[in-house]
Structures are given as structure tokens and as C-alpha cells.
Amino acid sequence: MDLCGLRLRNPTMLASGVLDETAATMVEVARAGAGAVVTKSVGRSPREGHANPCVVELDVGLLNAMGLPNPGIEYFSEEVKAVKREGVTVIGSVIGGSEDELAEVAALMADAGADAVELNLSCPHAKGLGTEIGSTPENVERVCRASKERIKVPLFAKLTPNTSSISNLAKAAEMGGADAVVAINTLKGMAISPEARMPILANRFGGLSGPAIRPIGVRCVYEIHDAVEIPVIGVGGISTGRDALEYIMAGATAVQVGTAVWTRGPGVFKSICDDISRFMDEYGYSKVDDMVGAAHDTKP
Ligand code: DHB
């Protein structure tokens, strides 16, 4: 299939933040069946991240506040090059505290050989990064434009659901020159231990992912599909082919899987693709494209 000129053997990708800190794990996930991998979010300089505990597994999903730990783009460029040597399609996720910094890291990520760049405009809790710069349409448009000017590969904008109108953010990304939008990132959440009388995460707040956020992600993709012409990449709580099909029929051209890789392992990609193929056989679809946005044609 084709996504903004990228050739993918299937519509699934590894979402940013899981098994994507080294070339070796990204290659492993691609060999297990992912059509592409998105790297850990990387910035200009190394970042340590937040103190422990930084992840807590809840009954409904995963809450994390890693704090965007990363080794910086200079070091990470070598990992990107190593992934490319194995012939894997890799999308470089980048963070920055200003439009100039984001654009610079985007350019270095593209120079390293990334097939596309994904701007993480949506980490729900890191000071001065993520949602703090990605929560107004004006900022989203500005940072997309600045990054787009510096790269030749496709630009993806990963948007936050922690907003009253994600479709306005998507329109702004499109205006700023983004080639696709990715929806959704995690929802800002919190867990408290009554026994300890304190928040569980050292950072207090974190990003909620997993099955609990799927209906929110599907709704966001459905709204965005009505608002923009550029492709939408759906992410949030996908662990089966049926989950992926919800996103596809809401309007997603491709999907990303993160938390389910953590809970089920990299085999989840093959299982999702097999489910989708079986569904297509049963319902008479010959290509995934024919299902994109199909739920917009039929209203209850
Ligand atoms: C982190 C980053 C994210 O983009 C997210 O959605 C959740 C957590 C982090 O590194 O803390």
C-alpha cells in the first residue's frame, strides 16, 4: 500500500515509545510483521526522563510518564542508519521546545535516512514539549510549516486528544504543510494509591494508553476524516484486526500499535494483519483502501 509515497507491505506500524530505542528491536518488530516502525521520540540533546515509578499498569490500560528520555539526535542517527541498512521503513519521531529546535531535529532525522518524520506535538505532561506546543491550531500550523521547509520526506503531525477540537488541530497541521496526521497520542491521566495517600507516578500525571482510549481515538479519527484531505494514521488501543478495522472505517489509511506490543509482544502485528485479511475475504474487499472511511457512508 501507499502512504504519502511510502510503500508499506501492510497498514500496520509500530507506534512511538515501545521497543523503538535501538535498531535491533525496531528490526525485530518489522520482521515480526509491522509494515513500518516509528522511533522513540528524539530531541536535539540527550534527556534523562522522569524518576521512577514512571509506568503503572492499570485494569483499563497503561499510564506512563517516561519523561521523553532519549539519547539525542546525534547519537540516535546511527540507530536510524542501522535500521535502514536492514531495509525497514522507519519514521523518525521528534520533539523540540520551539519551532526552530523541532525543525532542526526533523532535518537531522531526515538526513539520517528516516523515510518520514513524525512531530510529537502531543506528549501530555512534559514541560515545554509535546502538548504545551501542540494544543493550539496556531502553534501546530507554525511548527509544521517550519519543519516542512527543512525536509523532503513526508511530515506527519501526531496530535493530542487533550483538546476540545482535534479536527481544528488537524486542519492547522494540513495548512502548515503536514502530509498526514497521526491521531491520537495518550490522554492525560493520574492514578493514586489510597494506601500510600499519594500519586503512583513520580511525575503524578501521565499518558493513558491501551484499550480504554480506543473509542476516543476512533471518534477523533472519524472527526478528522471529515475535516482534512490528507491521510490520517489511527492509533490508540488497537490490539486486534477488528480494532484496526474500526479505525480504518473511521477514516484511517494506516494504524499504529503501541501498548498491545507491550502486552502481547511483536507477534500482534501478524495477528492483526491476518484478522484484517480474513475480514476482507469474508466481506468481499480486495484492498484496504476500499474500507478507509467506509463508516461515513452508513449512518445508524
Ligand atoms: C511520554 C511521551 C508521550 O508522547 C506520551 O504520549 C506519553 C508519555 C513520555 O515520554 O513521558
Residues whose N, C-alpha, C, O or C-beta is under 5 A from the ligand:
A	BS01	DHB	N64 A65 M66 G67 L68 P69 S122 C123 P124 N185 T186 G207
